[in-house]
């Protein structure tokens, strides 16, 4: 079995290969544990060479707060500043529909009761 070198995996990680070559490398990863280890090493090197994102912890906390539905601190302040996108129709239609159904049911009950009383 042919194996790919660390340098070849670095090219893969940095998107330096054509699409057919990338597919060949990906297929090879499914069957070769040795190349998987080399690939993971290339990924670690690439990750360590990337610049750090300023405010990474705050960004992560903000995203996690939005995902879980809880807002705290800065996330709460930013959430309150977002405009409410719920329209009048979306807010009041369910209430109006429930009232309409209730009134319709009451009218039907009243009409049925009057018909029974008349018989």
C-alpha positions as CSV (number, residue, x, y, z in Angstrom):
1,X,0.0,0.0,0.0
2,X,1.3,3.4,-0.9
3,X,1.4,6.1,1.8
4,X,1.4,9.9,1.5
5,X,4.1,11.9,3.1
6,X,3.7,14.6,5.7
7,X,4.4,17.2,3.0
8,X,1.7,15.8,0.8
9,X,-0.8,15.9,3.7
10,X,0.2,19.5,4.3
11,X,-0.7,20.4,0.7
12,X,-4.1,18.6,1.3
13,X,-4.7,20.5,4.5
14,X,-3.9,23.9,2.8
15,X,-6.2,23.1,-0.2
16,X,-3.2,22.8,-2.5
17,X,-4.5,19.8,-4.4
18,X,-7.0,19.4,-7.3
19,X,-10.4,17.9,-6.6
20,X,-9.6,14.4,-7.9
21,X,-6.4,14.3,-5.8
22,X,-8.4,15.4,-2.7
23,X,-10.9,12.6,-3.3
24,X,-8.0,10.1,-3.6
25,X,-6.5,11.3,-0.3
26,X,-9.9,11.2,1.4
27,X,-10.6,7.7,0.2
28,X,-7.1,6.6,1.4
29,X,-7.8,7.9,4.9
30,X,-10.7,5.4,5.3
31,X,-8.3,2.4,4.9
32,X,-5.0,3.6,6.2
33,X,-4.4,4.3,9.9
34,X,-0.8,5.3,9.3
35,X,-1.8,8.1,6.9
36,X,-4.6,9.1,9.3
37,X,-1.9,9.8,11.9
38,X,0.2,11.8,9.5
39,X,-2.9,13.7,8.4
40,X,-3.8,14.6,12.0
41,X,-0.2,15.8,12.5
42,X,-0.5,18.0,9.5
43,X,-3.8,19.3,10.8
44,X,-2.2,20.1,14.2
45,X,0.6,22.0,12.5
46,X,-1.8,24.0,10.4
47,X,-4.0,24.8,13.4
48,X,-1.0,26.0,15.4
49,X,0.1,28.3,12.5
50,X,-3.2,30.1,12.4
51,X,-3.4,33.5,14.2
52,X,-5.4,33.6,17.4
53,X,-8.8,35.2,17.2
54,X,-9.1,38.2,19.5
55,X,-11.9,37.8,22.0
56,X,-12.3,34.1,21.3
57,X,-13.7,33.3,24.7
58,X,-16.3,36.1,24.5
59,X,-17.3,34.9,21.0
60,X,-17.7,31.4,22.2
61,X,-19.7,32.4,25.2
62,X,-22.0,34.5,23.1
63,X,-22.6,31.7,20.6
64,X,-23.2,29.2,23.3
65,X,-25.6,31.5,25.1
66,X,-27.6,32.0,21.9
67,X,-27.7,28.2,21.2
68,X,-28.9,27.3,24.7
69,X,-31.4,30.2,24.8
70,X,-29.8,31.8,27.8
71,X,-28.3,35.3,27.5
72,X,-25.9,36.7,30.1
73,X,-23.9,39.9,30.3
74,X,-22.8,41.2,26.9
75,X,-25.0,38.6,25.1
76,X,-28.1,39.8,27.0
77,X,-27.3,43.5,26.1
78,X,-26.8,42.6,22.4
79,X,-30.0,40.5,22.4
80,X,-32.1,43.3,23.8
81,X,-30.8,45.6,21.0
82,X,-32.1,43.3,18.3
83,X,-35.4,44.4,16.8
84,X,-38.4,42.3,17.4
85,X,-39.2,40.7,14.1
86,X,-42.6,39.3,15.2
87,X,-45.3,41.0,13.2
88,X,-48.7,42.1,14.5
89,X,-50.3,39.2,12.6
90,X,-48.0,36.6,14.2
91,X,-48.6,37.9,17.6
92,X,-52.4,38.4,17.6
93,X,-53.7,35.8,15.1
94,X,-53.6,32.8,17.4
95,X,-55.5,34.8,20.1
96,X,-58.1,36.0,17.6
97,X,-58.5,32.5,16.2
98,X,-59.0,31.0,19.7
99,X,-61.6,33.7,20.5
100,X,-63.4,33.1,17.2
101,X,-63.5,29.4,17.9
102,X,-64.8,29.9,21.4
103,X,-67.5,32.3,20.3
104,X,-68.5,29.9,17.5
105,X,-68.8,27.1,20.0
106,X,-70.9,29.2,22.3
107,X,-73.2,30.2,19.5
108,X,-73.6,26.6,18.4
109,X,-74.3,25.4,22.0
110,X,-76.9,28.2,22.4
111,X,-78.6,27.4,19.1
112,X,-78.7,23.6,20.0
113,X,-80.1,24.3,23.4
114,X,-82.9,26.6,21.9
115,X,-83.8,23.9,19.4
116,X,-84.1,21.3,22.2
117,X,-86.2,23.7,24.3
118,X,-88.6,24.3,21.3
119,X,-89.1,20.6,20.6
